[in-house]
Amino acid sequence: MYEILKLFESKPDHPMVSADAARRILADLAKTEPAAALEQIAHWAGTLRDVDGFSCDDRFEVTAEIEAAGRKRVDAVFAAFFGRIHKRDFTQRKLFEPLYAFWNGIAGAYGRCVLGHERGEKGAGRIRKDLPLALARSIRATGMAERMRLLRYIGLDADMWQALYHLLAYAEILGIDAQAITAYPREVHTTPRAELLRMMGLSLAALHELPPEQVELAGRVLDRYAISFAWSREPAPECNFVVDLAAPAAPWQLKDEKAPAASKRYFGGGPALAKLEEIEQLAANNLLSEEARYGKEFSQAQIVTVIRHLRTYLGADPPHRRFPRASVNDEVSVVKGFRAICQRVTTVDVGSGSALGEDLSLKQHKKSAVHLAAEEVEAVPEVWHMKDRSNWGIGIDVPQGLGLWAEPGVLCGIQEHEGAPWWVGIIRRLNAEDSGRLHCGLWILSKKSISVFLRVIGKEGEKASNWESSSGGFSYRYMRALVLPDALKSNDHPVMLIERQEIGMGELCEVMVGEHSRHVQLLELIEEGADYMRVAFVWKAPPAH
């Protein structure tokens, strides 16, 4: 009966009046370069969202055809965009625009299908069976569009929440919010609610604190585990976040909450946190299989860093600012990178005649004759504007045209004024405006850092003879380290920075300072940044030869 009635329905004023018409038009893009083709496909998706006159089922079928054509190009365009992930230039923006427009258009087109059913528009009965899929795909596409914004450190679109909450509220009315479906071939099952939980995880996870590769990795981790988040209509012990489906606002942490409301929903990491902890342990011990690594482009150290970050921000007690900020109006000199900082902070080596105590204090003794020279690195400091500060943090406005290298996870040297000591800091937060202006927050790791050389000896218990080379000598690997006497400890262990490289935890290293050997053992990888690794260590007795 539905098909007979459909014969007498009016048609929209649109070239893609049906799925067949859409396929014919989209076939003309077969030889078009992927980014240009995706731009045109994104245009068609936008029209499906905006044009009236479609029946609900026709709009759904045409949207599915448009999406399928776009998804064939998305991987190639995203790969090109991701290849320029550290460049905020015109080329990167031209790759970003069709990706964002495509996902935004697809989200709107599927959402319009749901809205048509809610309004009882023509074809509403025929689309009922596809509503869970339309809901899930609309919310998923919104998440993909917002992830593109996050990769450029543009905040989430505040206006999107109301549309997403409306979709979920309608799904709840129909009783399909937790209906298991397969959104796309070769995927595990999902639900409309799980798709929204991915978005809420993105919102709460402070992804502006991660380098761009890790932002993408965090999104992929949430894709896999958000379905295991806890969810409740009433306050529950495992639900420490809340959202109000009647208010166009992002989710927030549950603190001194007022009386529950019918429109409020409570959620938390729940079983997902335990699963993330298991993955973190496997990755920390280099035991994560390649299939479970979210992509070949991510190292196990990056996986450890990202999962630890997610567990922190989605856990029971997310971080909050510990020190009050005071407004200032000063200039500071900022230099990028681990090696450039090593040149500027206090530097000691085996020939300095100094000794490093277990409290990381530096004592001067008689001078020796052996020196290890650091590689010279050209790095010109930039002058940035400091707008606020606390004891261990500063807020920065980056002048136009500067800070092209700035992104979360980048190590910086900071000097308040000429002749002042250089501090070691990490860009912890970045917000970018469409105009190109950057605002960032720097965490001051140390104001008294010391640059030293480490000689890698090997795992505890290995014989020194194992390191003997074929020439009869000993072959060692040397690396720079920044010792941080005033930095926060990790599980009561001191912390240092080493240059980013392949090195396992448990390695013994000799600190090349003074006449008497001091040894440390690397205990824990706390974080992997752009060119550094932050590790906890413990002092050890020299290994027996």
N, C-alpha and C positions, 0 to 999 in steps of 0.2 A: 504493500500500500504506500509506503514511504516513497518508493521509486516512481509510482504513478503520479503522486502529488508533485514530485520534484519536476516533472515534465512541464507543469503549468506555472512554476515559479519564475519570477523575473530574474534577470541576470545582472551582475554588476557591470558598471562601465569601466572595465579593466581588461587589458590584453590577455592576462592569465585567468581566463574565466573558468578554467577547469584544470585538473591535473595533467590531462593530455596536452592542453594548450601550453601549460607551464613547461612541460618537457620539450616541446618543439622550440620554444623561445630560448630556453637554457642551453639547448644543443648547439646554438649558434656561437656559444662561448668556448667551444671545444679547443680552439687553437689560440685563444687569448691568454696572455701571460697571467699567472695565478693572481697576483695582486690586483691587476686591472679587472680580471674576471670577478674577483671577490667584491670589488667596489661596486660593480654593476649588480651582483647578486644581493648585496646589502641594500641597494636601492629598492629592488623588488620586494625584499622582506619588509622594508619600511612601508611600502604601499599596501601590503597585506594587513599591516597593523592599522593603517589610517583610512582605507577606502571602505565606504559603506556598500551594502547591497549583496555581499556574499552570504550564502547560507552557511550555517556553522560547519557542516561537514565538508563543503567545498573549500572553505577557508582553511580547514585543517589539512585537507589533502594537498592543496596547493602549497601551503606552508611547508609540509613535509618534503615536497619536491624541491622547493627552494633551499631548504636546509641541507638536503642530501647533496645538491650541487655545490653548495658552499663548503660543506665539510670535506669535499674532495680537494679543495684548494687551501683550506685552513692550515693544514700541517706544513705545507711548503712556505706559506706566507709567515706563519709563526716562527718557523725555523730561521728564516731570514731576519725577522725582528729579534729573535733571541740571540742571534749571532752578533747583533749590535746592542746588546742589552746594557753595556756600559757607556753607550754614547747617546746623549740626549741631543741629537742633531736632527736636521730636516729629514734625512733619509729614514731614520728610526720613526719619526712622527708619521711619515707617509705610509709606513708599514703598519703602524698602530691604528691609523684611522679606519681602514676597511675592516680590520679585525674587530675593533670595538663596534663599528656600525653594524656589522653582520650579526654579532651576537645580540646586540641591543634590539635590532629589528626582529630577529627570530623570537626573542623573549616577548616582545610586544604582540607579534602575530599570533603565537600560541595563546597568549593571555587574552587576546581579543576573542578567540574561539570559546574560551571559558566564560567570558563576560556575555557573549551571545547566548550561551545556554542559560545563564542565570537570568537573562532578560526574556527568555522564551522566544528568541528570534527564530526565523525559519531554519529548519534543519536541526533544531535543538534536540529533538528525539533521536535523530539519526547519529548524533555525535556522543550520546550518553556513554556508550561503551568505551569511547576513546578519551573520555575526560581525564582519568588518572594519568594517561600518557601526556596529554596536552599540559596538564598542571605541572608534572615533573619536568617536562622539557622547557616550559616557560621559565620556571625557577632556575633550572640548570643554566639556561642561556643567560639569564640575568647574572648568575654567578660568574660565568666566563667573561662577560663584559666587564664586570667589576674587577676581576683579576687582572684584566688588561690595564685598567686604571692603576691598580696597586703596583704593577710592574713599572710604572712610570712615576710612582710615588704621588699620585693624585688621589686624594681621599675618596672613600666610597660616596656614591651619589646619595645624598640625604633623602631625596624625594622617592627613592625606589622602595623604601620600607613599606609605605602605605599600600602600594600595589601588591607586594609580596604577601603581606598580612591578609589582605582581602582574598587572595587566592587560597591561602591556607584555611581561612575562616569558612569560605564556601566549600572547600573540600571536607571540612569537619561536618558541615550541615548535611552533606551528601553521604557522610560516613566512608569516604575514600581517602582520607588524609594518610592512613597507614596501610593502604592497599599496595601489596607488593607487585611491581611490574618490572619489565626489562626495558629500560629507556632506549637502548640501542643494541644492535646485535653484538654478541660476544662480550657483553657486560654482565656482571652479577646483578641481582635484583636490587631495586631501590624503592623508595616511596616518595610521594609529594612532600611529606614531613621531613624525610631524610635530606631531600634537596635543600629545604630551607635551613636545616641544621648546618649544612655545609656553609651556607652564606653567613649564618650567625657565628660560626667558628671563625670564618675569615675576619669578621668585624671585631671579634674579641681578642684575636691572637697577636695584636700589635705587630703586624707584618711590616710596618714602616721602620721597624728596628732591624730588619734583616737585609742582607745584600740581595740583589734582584734574582740571582739564581736560586737562593734559598726561599724567596717569596714564591716562586713557581713550585719548588719542591714542597713547601708547606701546603700549597693548594692541592697538590697530588696526594699528600698524606691525608688531608681532610676528606678528599674524594673517597678514600678507601674506608675511613673509620668513623665518619660522622654519623653513619646509620646506627652506630652503637652508643651514641650519646643517650644519657638519661632524659626522660621527658615526663612531665606531669601537669595536670590541671590545678593541682594544689601544691603548696610548699612541701618539699621533701628533702631529707638530709643530703641526698646525692645531687640535688639541683641547686646550685649556687648562683645561677644567672636567671634573669627574668625578662620577658618581653610582653608588651601589651598590644594585642592585635587591634585594639581600637585607637591606638596612638601612633602617629607617624614618626617613631623614634627608634634608634638603634637599640639592641639588647644592652642590658647593663648588669653589673654585679649586684647580687642580692645582699643587702646589708640590713639596715633598719627599715624593713619593708612594712608598708601600711597593710591594712586588712586585704586579703586576696579579693580580686575582682573577677567576674565571669570572663572577662576578655584577656586575663593574664595567663601566660603559660610559663612554666618553670622547667629549666633544663640544666644539664651539667655534663662534665666529661664522662661520668659513669663508667661502664665497662670498657669504653674506648681508651681510658687512661691506662688501665692495666695492659691492654694490648700494645699500646705505644711503648710502655716500659719494657715489654718483652722484645720489641723490635730494636729499641735503643741498646739493650744489652747485647743482642746479636751483632749489631753494627759496631758497637764499641770493641767487641772481640774479633772483628773482621770475619764474622761467620754468616753474614747476610748473603743469601743466594742472589745471583744476578737478576733473576725474575722478580725478586721482591724489592729491588732497589729503586723503583719509581722512574727508571730511565738510566741509560748508560752514562749520561752526562754528569751524574751525581756521585761523589765519592762517599764512602762509608762515614768518613769524618763529617761531611756535610749533613748526612742523615742524622748522625748523633746530635749535632748542633741544633738542627731544626726540630727534631722530636723533643729534645730537652726544652727548647723554647716553647713548643706547643703545650707540653705537660705543665710548664710553669704558668703560662697565661690562661690555660683552660682548667687548671687545677683548683683546689679548694681555697687557696689564698693567693690570688694573683698579685704581682708586684704593684706597688704604688710609690709615688715620689716621697722620699724619706726626709729631704731637707727643704726648707722654704727657699723660694727664689726671690731675689731682690732685683728690681729694675736698674739697669745701668745703661750707659751710652758711651762705650769705649771701643777702641780698635785693638785687635790682637793679630799677631802674625801666626799663620798656620802653614805647616809643611806636610806633604803627603808621604806616608809610607814608612815601613819598618827600617829600611836601610838609611833613609834620610834622618830619621830620629837617632839612630845609632851614632851618626856623625856629630850630633848636637848635644846629647846628654853626656854626663860623666862617663868616660871610657877608661877601662883598666884592662890590662892583659898580663901575661906572665912576666913581662919585663918591667912592670910598673913599680915593683917593690911593695905592692899593697897586699893586704889580706882581707878576705871576706868572712865575717863571722856568721854563725848560724842565725843570728838575729838580723842578718843582711847588712850590718854596719860595716863600713869600710875603714880599715886602719892602714896607715902608711908605715912601711918599714924601709930597709935599705933597698936601693934600686938595683935591679938585675940588668942583664945585657941582652936578653932575648925578647923580641917583640913579634907580634902577629899583626900585620897591617890589614885594616878593613878596606874593602873595595870602595873606591871613590864613586859617589853617586851625585849627579847633578840634580839639585832640587831647589827651586827658587820659592821662598815663602810667599804666600799671598796675604794680603791684609783684608780681614773680614770684620764685620761689625757685630759686636757683642751687645745684645739687648737685655739679657738677664743672666743671673748667675746664682749658684749656691756654693757650698764648700766643695762639692765634687761634680758639678755640672754647670754647663753654660749653654745659653740659647743664642743662636747665631742667625743673622741675616747675611746671606752671601751676596755681595754686589753683582750686578748684571755682568755677564761675561766671564766671571771667575767661578771657581769650584766646579769646573766641567767634569772633574774626577770624583766629586763628592757623592757618596752613597753609603748607606748603613754598612757597618762592618769594616770600613776603611780606617786604618790606624793613622793618627795625626800627631804631629808635634805642635805644641801651642806655647807661644811666648807672649807674656802680657805687655812687655815693653823692652826696649833695647837694653841688653845687659842682664835681663832677668833669666833665671834658669828655664830650660825647656821642660814642659810637662808632657806626659804621654796620655793621649785620649783616644777614644773610639767614637766615630759618628754612630750614634744610637738611634737617631730619629731623623727622617727627612720628609719634608712636605714640599711638593713642587706645584707652582701655579702655572696655568696655561700660558701666562705671559713670559715664563722662563725664570721668574724669581724663585729662589730657593730659601727655605728656612730649615735649619737643622739643630739638633740637640747633641751636644758632645758630653760623654761621660769621661771624667778625669780619672784615669786609672792610677796614676802616680805622679807626684810632684818631685820625687827624688830618685828617679830611675837610674840604673847603672848598666852600661853596655859592657858585656864580657864575651869571651869565646868559650864554647864548650867543645870538648873532645869526646866523641861518642865511643864508648868502650864496648858495649854490648849488654846482653841480658845478664842479670845476676846469676852467678854459678857457672858462666862460661869461662873457659880457660883463656888466659891471655895468648897462649900459643895458637889459638884458633884465629887470631887476628894477624898472625905473622904472614908476610907476603913471600912470594917465591924468591925474592932477592935476599931473603934472610932478615929483612927489617920488619917493621910493623907498619901496617897500613891503617890509618885512622881517618875518620871523617870529622871535620871541624864545622861548627856552625855558630852564628851569632845568637846571643840571647840578651834580652832586656830583663834584668832583675828588678823587682818592684817592691822595695822595702816597706812602703806605706800603703800597699794595695790591700783590699779585702782578701782574707784568706778563704780557701775552699775546704770545707770540712776540717778546719783547723790546720791546714797545710799551706805553706807559703806558695806564691804564684809567680810565674815568670812568663815572658813571651819568647817564643822562638820563631824563626822564619818558617813560613809554611813549606812543608816538605813531607815526604813519606817517611815516617818514623813511628815505631810502635811504642805504646806505653809499657813501662817496665824497663826501658833502656837505662843503663848506667852511663853517666857522663862525668868527665873530669872538668871542673871549673878552672880555667887557665888564668889563675890569679895568684900571684905571690910564689914563694919558693916551696911551700908545702902543699901537696895535693889535697884538694877538697873534692868530694864526689857527691853527686846527687842522683836520685833515681826519679825518672818521670813517672808519675802515678796516674794521672787522670787528664784526659783531654776535656777541657771545660768548654772550649769554643774554637771553631775554625773561622777565621776572618779572611779578608781579601788577600793579604800577604803574610799573615801571622797565625800562630796557634797559641792560645792561652792554655797553659798547663799547670797543674799542681805538682809539687815535687816534695821530696823528703831528703834530708842529708843522710849519707851512707858512709860507712867506713870504707877506705880504699880496698879494692879486691886484691886477694893474695895472688902473687905471681909465682 
